[in-house]
Amino acid sequence: MTIVIIIVVLVVLAAIFGAMYNSLVRLNVRANEAWSDITVQLKRRYDLIPNLINTVKGYATHEKSVFENVTNARANALNAQTIPEQAKAENQFQETLKSLFAVAENYPDLKANENFKALQDELVDTEDKIQASRRFYNTVVRDFNTKRTVFPTNIFAGMLGFNKDKEFFELDDAETAAVQNPVEVKF
């Protein structure tokens, strides 16, 4: 009878341990998938920007610094390696895009141009998808980090190879202030 109780307890513990491991693996995979979704949308944005810049350049040839800033910000975003670097580069890139659209506002013919309108619509759609992807990623990261640190999973998480929290994709204080203020373009 004692052996049966020990076997039942071991089976129950193994089932609990397996369920914890599987849920951590599932959340880890979802977080990686969510990050991949962000990178897909960012790639789409990076591919649209050169076309948008060339369209605006045709109308606004004297705003060279704006085009250079957008191009440099795009390159920095493409070269970012870690999630915090990517978040910072993306937020800077987003700010430079605002200045590009501020320049475009000064050219009525450009605003009416079909190519510009199509590119702008694509970019707006992409930005919306990026925001949705960021929210989804941060939700999955929150779920993973919570699961990893709650009892009794926190006891076994380290042993299972889940030693640290995943990083959120977020703005720092300076970038938050920059996003809230409109870009001012002077001629």
C-alpha positions as CSV (number, residue, x, y, z in Angstrom):
1,M,0.0,0.0,0.0
2,T,2.9,2.4,0.9
3,I,4.5,1.7,-2.5
4,V,1.3,2.5,-4.3
5,I,1.0,5.8,-2.5
6,I,4.6,6.7,-3.2
7,I,4.1,5.8,-6.9
8,V,0.9,8.0,-7.1
9,V,2.7,10.9,-5.4
10,L,5.6,10.6,-7.8
11,V,3.3,10.4,-10.8
12,V,1.4,13.5,-9.6
13,L,4.6,15.4,-9.0
14,A,5.9,14.4,-12.5
15,A,2.6,15.6,-14.0
16,I,2.8,18.9,-12.2
17,F,6.5,19.3,-13.1
18,G,5.7,18.4,-16.8
19,A,2.8,20.9,-16.9
20,M,5.0,23.7,-15.5
21,Y,7.7,22.9,-18.1
22,N,5.3,22.7,-21.0
23,S,3.6,26.0,-20.0
24,L,7.0,27.8,-19.8
25,V,8.1,26.4,-23.2
26,R,4.7,27.3,-24.7
27,L,5.0,30.9,-23.4
28,N,8.7,31.1,-24.5
29,V,7.8,30.0,-28.0
30,R,4.9,32.5,-28.1
31,A,7.2,35.3,-27.1
32,N,9.7,34.4,-29.8
33,E,6.9,34.2,-32.3
34,A,5.6,37.6,-31.2
35,W,9.1,39.1,-31.6
36,S,9.2,37.6,-35.0
37,D,5.9,39.3,-35.9
38,I,7.4,42.7,-34.8
39,T,10.5,42.1,-37.0
40,V,8.3,41.2,-40.0
41,Q,6.4,44.5,-39.6
42,L,9.6,46.5,-39.1
43,K,11.1,45.0,-42.2
44,R,8.0,46.0,-44.1
45,R,8.4,49.5,-42.8
46,Y,12.1,49.6,-43.8
47,D,11.2,48.5,-47.3
48,L,8.6,51.3,-47.7
49,I,10.8,54.1,-46.4
50,P,13.2,54.4,-49.4
51,N,10.2,54.6,-51.8
52,L,8.5,57.2,-49.6
53,I,11.8,59.3,-49.4
54,N,12.3,59.2,-53.1
55,T,8.7,60.3,-53.7
56,V,9.1,63.3,-51.3
57,K,12.5,64.1,-52.6
58,G,11.0,64.8,-56.0
59,Y,9.0,67.6,-54.5
60,A,11.2,68.8,-51.6
61,T,14.8,68.8,-52.9
62,H,16.1,71.4,-50.3
63,E,15.2,69.4,-47.2
64,K,18.3,67.2,-47.5
65,S,18.9,66.9,-43.7
66,V,15.5,65.4,-43.2
67,F,16.1,62.7,-45.7
68,E,19.6,62.0,-44.3
69,N,18.1,61.8,-40.8
70,V,15.5,59.3,-41.9
71,T,18.0,57.2,-43.8
72,N,20.4,57.2,-40.8
73,A,17.6,56.3,-38.4
74,R,16.5,53.4,-40.7
75,A,20.1,52.1,-40.8
76,N,20.4,52.3,-37.0
77,A,17.1,50.4,-36.6
78,L,18.3,47.7,-39.1
79,N,21.5,47.3,-37.1
80,A,20.1,47.0,-33.6
81,Q,20.8,43.7,-32.0
82,T,19.1,43.5,-28.6
83,I,15.4,44.2,-27.7
84,P,16.3,47.4,-25.8
85,E,18.6,48.6,-28.7
86,Q,15.8,47.8,-31.2
87,A,13.2,49.6,-29.1
88,K,15.4,52.7,-28.8
89,A,16.3,52.7,-32.5
90,E,12.7,52.2,-33.5
91,N,11.5,55.1,-31.4
92,Q,14.2,57.4,-32.9
93,F,13.2,56.1,-36.4
94,Q,9.5,56.9,-35.7
95,E,10.5,60.5,-34.7
96,T,12.4,61.0,-37.9
97,L,9.4,59.8,-39.9
98,K,7.3,62.5,-38.2
99,S,9.7,65.1,-39.5
100,L,9.4,63.6,-43.0
101,F,5.7,63.9,-42.9
102,A,6.0,67.4,-41.6
103,V,8.0,68.3,-44.7
104,A,5.5,66.6,-46.9
105,E,2.7,68.8,-45.4
106,N,4.3,71.9,-46.9
107,Y,3.9,70.5,-50.4
108,P,0.2,70.5,-51.5
109,D,1.0,68.8,-54.8
110,L,2.9,66.1,-53.0
111,K,0.0,65.4,-50.6
112,A,-2.3,65.0,-53.6
113,N,0.2,62.7,-55.5
114,E,-1.2,59.1,-55.8
115,N,2.2,57.4,-55.1
116,F,2.7,59.5,-52.0
117,K,-0.8,58.8,-50.7
118,A,-0.5,55.0,-51.4
119,L,2.9,54.9,-49.6
120,Q,1.6,57.0,-46.7
121,D,-1.4,54.7,-46.4
122,E,0.8,51.6,-46.4
123,L,3.1,53.2,-43.8
124,V,0.1,54.1,-41.5
125,D,-1.1,50.5,-41.9
126,T,2.3,49.2,-41.1
127,E,2.7,51.5,-38.0
128,D,-0.7,50.2,-36.8
129,K,0.5,46.6,-37.2
130,I,3.8,47.4,-35.4
131,Q,1.9,48.8,-32.5
132,A,-0.4,45.8,-32.3
133,S,2.6,43.5,-32.6
134,R,4.4,45.3,-29.8
135,R,1.3,45.1,-27.5
136,F,1.0,41.4,-28.3
137,Y,4.7,40.8,-27.6
138,N,4.6,42.7,-24.3
139,T,1.5,40.7,-23.3
140,V,3.2,37.4,-23.9
141,V,6.4,38.6,-22.2
142,R,4.3,39.7,-19.2
143,D,2.6,36.2,-19.1
144,F,5.9,34.4,-19.4
145,N,7.6,36.5,-16.7
146,T,4.7,36.1,-14.4
147,K,4.5,32.3,-14.9
148,R,8.2,32.0,-14.4
149,T,8.2,33.9,-11.1
150,V,5.0,32.6,-9.4
151,F,4.9,29.7,-6.9
152,P,5.5,26.8,-7.4
153,T,6.9,27.3,-10.9
154,N,9.6,29.7,-9.6
155,I,11.2,26.8,-7.7
156,F,11.7,24.8,-10.9
157,A,12.0,27.5,-13.6
158,G,15.8,27.8,-13.1
159,M,16.3,24.1,-13.1
160,L,14.3,23.9,-16.4
161,G,16.5,26.5,-18.1
162,F,14.2,29.5,-17.7
163,N,16.6,31.6,-15.5
164,K,15.7,35.2,-16.4
165,D,12.8,37.4,-17.5
166,K,12.3,38.4,-21.1
167,E,12.6,42.1,-21.8
168,F,9.7,44.3,-22.7
169,F,9.7,46.4,-25.9
170,E,9.2,49.8,-24.3
171,L,10.0,53.5,-24.5
172,D,12.4,55.1,-22.1
173,D,11.5,58.5,-20.4
174,A,13.2,60.7,-23.0
175,E,11.6,58.8,-25.9
176,T,8.2,59.0,-24.2
177,A,8.5,62.7,-24.0
178,A,9.6,63.0,-27.6
179,V,6.7,60.9,-28.9
180,Q,4.2,63.1,-27.0
181,N,5.5,66.3,-28.6
182,P,4.9,67.2,-32.2
183,V,7.9,67.6,-34.5
184,E,8.5,71.2,-35.5
185,V,9.9,71.9,-39.0
186,K,11.1,75.4,-39.8
187,F,12.2,76.8,-43.2
